[in-house]
Amino acid sequence: LAALVACLLAHPGWAADAPLPPERVERMQNSFREAETKLTEEIAAKPEEVELYSRRGDARFFLGKFKDAVADYDEMVRLDPKLETSHWRRGIACFYAGDYD
């Protein structure tokens, strides 16, 4: 087991202190921006579709748009109230948005 852990930590992509290469970060950010734009268009066409708010909230979360992510997660709960007690992503987004209530 120790050898496996040592191998994993030695891998440059998995080392705790190894940041992602800037070009990969840019690709990921572009992907999330594109997803946010596309999902906003889809939500305009299907405003009652819970899954669209979930996916856009996730894209916004990964873009660092925490208040916008919370708004999408809140809309999910409004559309499907049974999600309220199990929506852990909303709690994390609230934390990063500085909303501790």
C-alpha positions as CSV (number, residue, x, y, z in Angstrom):
1,L,0.0,0.0,0.0
2,A,2.8,2.4,0.9
3,A,4.4,1.8,-2.5
4,L,1.1,2.5,-4.3
5,V,0.7,5.8,-2.4
6,A,4.3,6.8,-3.2
7,C,3.7,6.1,-6.9
8,L,0.6,8.1,-6.9
9,L,2.2,11.1,-5.1
10,A,5.2,10.9,-7.5
11,H,3.0,11.2,-10.6
12,P,3.3,14.9,-11.7
13,G,-0.4,15.2,-12.4
14,W,-1.4,14.0,-8.9
15,A,1.1,15.6,-6.7
16,A,-0.6,17.8,-4.2
17,D,1.6,20.8,-4.9
18,A,1.6,20.6,-8.7
19,P,-0.8,23.1,-10.2
20,L,-2.4,22.4,-13.5
21,P,-0.6,23.8,-16.6
22,P,-2.0,27.2,-17.5
23,E,-3.1,26.0,-20.9
24,R,-5.2,23.2,-19.3
25,V,-6.8,25.7,-16.9
26,E,-7.7,28.0,-19.8
27,R,-9.3,25.1,-21.7
28,M,-11.3,24.2,-18.6
29,Q,-12.4,27.8,-18.0
30,N,-13.4,28.1,-21.7
31,S,-15.4,24.9,-21.4
32,F,-17.3,26.2,-18.3
33,R,-18.0,29.5,-20.0
34,E,-19.3,27.8,-23.1
35,A,-21.5,25.5,-20.9
36,E,-22.8,28.5,-19.0
37,T,-23.8,30.3,-22.2
38,K,-25.4,27.2,-23.7
39,L,-27.3,26.4,-20.6
40,T,-28.6,29.9,-20.2
41,E,-30.1,29.6,-23.7
42,E,-31.6,26.2,-22.9
43,I,-33.1,27.6,-19.6
44,A,-34.7,30.4,-21.6
45,A,-36.4,27.7,-23.7
46,K,-37.2,25.4,-20.8
47,P,-37.4,27.4,-17.6
48,E,-38.9,24.6,-15.6
49,E,-36.2,22.1,-16.3
50,V,-34.4,21.4,-13.0
51,E,-31.4,19.6,-14.5
52,L,-30.5,22.7,-16.5
53,Y,-30.2,24.8,-13.4
54,S,-28.1,22.1,-11.8
55,R,-25.6,22.0,-14.7
56,R,-25.4,25.7,-15.0
57,G,-24.9,26.1,-11.3
58,D,-22.0,23.7,-11.5
59,A,-20.5,25.6,-14.4
60,R,-20.8,28.8,-12.5
61,F,-19.4,27.3,-9.4
62,F,-16.3,26.2,-11.3
63,L,-16.0,29.6,-12.8
64,G,-15.9,31.1,-9.3
65,K,-19.3,32.8,-9.8
66,F,-20.5,31.5,-6.4
67,K,-23.5,33.9,-5.9
68,D,-24.8,33.0,-9.4
69,A,-24.3,29.3,-8.6
70,V,-26.3,29.7,-5.4
71,A,-29.1,31.4,-7.4
72,D,-29.2,28.4,-9.8
73,Y,-29.3,26.0,-6.9
74,D,-32.0,28.0,-5.2
75,E,-34.0,27.8,-8.4
76,M,-33.6,24.0,-8.4
77,V,-35.0,23.8,-4.9
78,R,-37.9,26.2,-5.8
79,L,-38.7,23.9,-8.8
80,D,-38.3,20.7,-6.8
81,P,-38.5,21.3,-3.0
82,K,-37.5,17.8,-2.1
83,L,-33.9,18.7,-3.2
84,E,-33.6,21.2,-0.3
85,T,-32.3,18.9,2.4
86,S,-29.8,17.1,0.3
87,H,-28.4,19.9,-1.8
88,W,-24.8,19.9,-0.6
89,R,-23.5,21.9,-3.6
90,R,-25.6,24.8,-2.6
91,G,-24.0,24.8,0.8
92,I,-20.5,24.8,-0.6
93,A,-21.3,27.6,-3.0
94,C,-22.9,29.6,-0.2
95,F,-19.7,29.2,1.8
96,Y,-17.5,30.5,-1.0
97,A,-19.9,33.3,-1.7
98,G,-19.5,34.4,1.9
99,D,-23.1,33.6,2.8
100,Y,-22.8,31.8,6.1
101,D,-26.5,32.0,7.2
